[in-house]
Each structure stands twice: as C-alpha cells, then as structure tokens.
Amino acid sequence: MIKRAIILTLILNSIILIGVPAGHGYGIMIMFEFISIPTLIKNGFDFQKEYPFESSLIFIALVSLIGKLISIRLLFSKNILTKKNWIYFGLTLMIVSYLFVCYKAWIYDNFLFAITFGSGIPFSMYFGRVLYLINKEKNKSELASE
C-alpha cells in the first residue's frame, strides 16, 4: 500500500506544471529535471541576475530529482518501513522543491502561481497520504510488539 502511494506521489510530482515567464510557456517538473543535469554539467551553478526565476528552476529541478531518485531506490527494498527516515528525506526534497517553485512563481506573477500551485495540489494530497500510511503502519507494528 505504501509503495503504491509513493509511486503515485512520484508521478504526481512529475506532472506539476511550471510556468516559465517571458512568454516561454509551461513545462512539467520532470522535463526540468532532465534538462537540469546537462545544464549543470555544461554551465555549473550559474545564477543569472537578469533571470533569477528561470536560472533557479534548474537547481530546484535537481533537488526534486534527487528526492525522486531516493524514493525510487527505496521502492526496491524488501521492508520499506525500516527505511522510513530515507522516505521522509526523499519526500521532503520533493515538497521543498514544489514549495520553492510556488514561492518563486508567486513573486513573479499571480497567474503562474495559480497554475503551479493548482497542478501541485494532487501531489500535496498524496504526500499527506504517504505520511499517514507510514504512521499507520508504525502504530500497527508498535501495537503488535506490546
């Protein structure tokens, strides 16, 4: 049950819409994650002062990608509840990147914020579901040990 919820959380995080200012359109989070790796290899951590929102998207996408890779790695473990600290760490990286994108979009434009925040609501709900399932299983295992 927890593994299915984590998979859905990963998928919902991947399809968060991110609006790129200056008329460039929208992209989904997974697109920025795959773009971030070659861009960081080529340019390094180069933050341009003229376009702070666009240049910080690469770093945000990298943080989200690291959280997803941690969560995907945990899906292949036999007993996932023994690695709950790593689950929390991976989910925290994903939610922080989502909140940071929302914050930057809010500073830049309200419409970009509305699209980004609205497309991330299902991810936030499943984030809460994963936390609920982990705590439910933890409480069940504590009751069995008494």
C-alpha positions as CSV (number, residue, x, y, z in Angstrom):
1,M,0.0,0.0,0.0
2,I,2.8,2.4,0.9
3,K,4.7,1.5,-2.3
4,R,1.7,2.3,-4.5
5,A,1.2,5.6,-2.7
6,I,4.9,6.5,-3.2
7,I,4.7,5.7,-6.9
8,L,1.6,7.9,-7.3
9,T,3.4,10.7,-5.4
10,L,6.3,10.4,-7.7
11,I,4.0,10.6,-10.8
12,L,2.0,13.5,-9.4
13,N,5.2,15.4,-8.6
14,S,6.5,14.8,-12.1
15,I,3.4,16.4,-13.8
16,I,3.4,19.6,-11.8
17,L,3.1,22.4,-14.4
18,I,5.7,25.1,-14.1
19,G,5.2,28.3,-16.0
20,V,8.3,29.9,-17.5
21,P,8.0,33.7,-17.5
22,A,8.6,36.0,-20.5
23,G,6.2,34.1,-22.8
24,H,8.1,30.8,-23.0
25,G,5.1,28.7,-22.0
26,Y,4.8,25.9,-19.5
27,G,6.6,22.7,-18.8
28,I,6.2,19.8,-16.4
29,M,8.6,19.2,-13.5
30,I,10.1,16.0,-15.0
31,M,11.1,18.0,-18.1
32,F,13.1,20.5,-16.0
33,E,14.6,17.6,-14.0
34,F,16.1,16.0,-17.2
35,I,17.2,19.4,-18.5
36,S,18.9,20.2,-15.2
37,I,21.6,17.5,-15.5
38,P,23.2,18.6,-18.8
39,T,22.8,22.2,-18.0
40,L,24.6,21.9,-14.7
41,I,27.4,19.8,-16.3
42,K,27.8,22.4,-19.0
43,N,27.4,25.7,-17.1
44,G,27.8,24.7,-13.4
45,F,25.8,26.7,-10.8
46,D,25.5,29.9,-12.8
47,F,22.7,32.1,-11.4
48,Q,22.0,34.9,-13.8
49,K,20.9,38.1,-12.1
50,E,18.7,39.1,-15.1
51,Y,16.5,36.0,-14.9
52,P,16.5,34.8,-11.3
53,F,13.4,32.7,-11.7
54,E,14.5,30.8,-14.8
55,S,18.0,30.1,-13.5
56,S,16.8,28.9,-10.1
57,L,14.5,26.4,-11.8
58,I,17.5,24.2,-12.8
59,F,18.6,24.0,-9.1
60,I,15.1,23.3,-7.9
61,A,14.6,20.6,-10.5
62,L,17.9,19.0,-9.4
63,V,16.7,18.9,-5.8
64,S,13.4,17.3,-6.9
65,L,15.3,14.8,-9.0
66,I,17.4,13.8,-6.0
67,G,14.3,13.3,-3.9
68,K,12.7,11.1,-6.6
69,L,15.8,9.0,-7.0
70,I,15.9,8.4,-3.3
71,S,12.2,7.4,-3.3
72,I,12.6,5.2,-6.4
73,R,15.6,3.4,-4.8
74,L,13.5,2.7,-1.7
75,L,10.8,1.1,-3.7
76,F,13.1,-1.8,-4.4
77,S,13.8,-2.6,-0.7
78,K,12.1,-5.6,0.8
79,N,10.9,-3.9,4.0
80,I,10.2,-0.3,3.2
81,L,9.2,0.7,6.7
82,T,12.8,0.1,8.0
83,K,13.9,2.9,5.7
84,K,11.3,5.5,6.8
85,N,13.9,8.2,7.5
86,W,15.0,7.9,3.9
87,I,11.4,8.1,2.8
88,Y,11.0,11.3,4.8
89,F,14.2,12.7,3.3
90,G,13.1,12.0,-0.3
91,L,9.6,13.3,0.2
92,T,11.0,16.4,1.9
93,L,13.2,17.2,-1.0
94,M,10.3,16.9,-3.4
95,I,7.9,19.1,-1.3
96,V,10.6,21.7,-0.7
97,S,11.2,22.0,-4.4
98,Y,7.5,22.3,-5.1
99,L,7.0,25.0,-2.4
100,F,10.1,26.9,-3.7
101,V,8.7,26.8,-7.3
102,C,5.4,28.1,-5.9
103,Y,7.1,30.8,-4.0
104,K,9.2,32.0,-6.9
105,A,6.1,31.9,-9.2
106,W,4.1,34.0,-6.6
107,I,6.8,36.6,-6.5
108,Y,6.9,36.8,-10.3
109,D,3.3,36.6,-11.3
110,N,0.0,35.5,-9.7
111,F,-1.2,33.6,-12.7
112,L,1.9,31.5,-12.8
113,F,1.5,30.8,-9.1
114,A,-2.1,29.7,-9.6
115,I,-1.2,27.3,-12.3
116,T,1.8,25.9,-10.5
117,F,0.0,25.6,-7.1
118,G,-3.2,24.2,-8.6
119,S,-1.3,21.5,-10.5
120,G,0.6,20.5,-7.4
121,I,-2.5,20.0,-5.2
122,P,-2.8,16.3,-6.0
123,F,0.9,15.8,-5.2
124,S,0.4,17.5,-1.9
125,M,-2.6,15.3,-1.1
126,Y,-0.7,12.1,-1.9
127,F,2.3,13.4,0.1
128,G,0.0,13.6,3.1
129,R,-1.4,10.1,2.3
130,V,2.1,8.6,2.3
131,L,2.9,10.2,5.7
132,Y,-0.4,8.9,7.0
133,L,0.3,5.3,5.8
134,I,3.8,5.3,7.3
135,N,2.4,6.5,10.7
136,K,-0.4,4.0,10.5
137,E,2.0,1.1,9.8
138,K,4.3,2.3,12.6
139,N,1.5,2.4,15.1
140,K,0.3,-1.1,14.0
141,S,3.8,-2.5,14.5
142,E,4.1,-0.9,17.9
143,L,0.8,-2.5,19.0
144,A,1.9,-5.9,17.8
145,S,5.2,-5.7,19.8
146,E,3.4,-5.0,23.1
